[in-house]
Amino acid sequence: MNPKNPWLKRCQLLGLSAAVCLPLAVQAVELVRWTDDAGRVYYGVATDVPARFAHRAEPATDPLPADTPTCERQWHAYAASAACFNTFRVVGGGLKPEAFEQCTEVPQPPPCN
């Protein structure tokens, strides 16, 4: 190999850049939940929260009130899981592999009665 090959230098530089930037891209996703004026609960990342509801946003990992029914707890866990995975979606609907390292997969629970 020719050590002065410009393509080789570019590939090496690209590999070095990827090695430096990849740890920055794979960070824990901090999910929040907020409630709208109608009482509906939403999950997403902090940038998803509409400005008028920002004061209602709290970490999605905060415990729910003690009197929250089991069925609602299951749906909250499912919604938080879906919101986490949504942050790793790519064009075409696929998921980045790191989604499975950062998110907990929760199956859809049965409807509440």
Secondary structure, 3 states (H helix, E strand, C coil): CCCCCHHHHHHHHHHHHHHHHHHHHCCCCCEEEEECCCCCEEEEEHHHCCHHHHHHCEECCCCCCCCCCHHHHHHHHHHHHHHHHHCCECCCCCECCCHHHHCCCCCCCCCCC
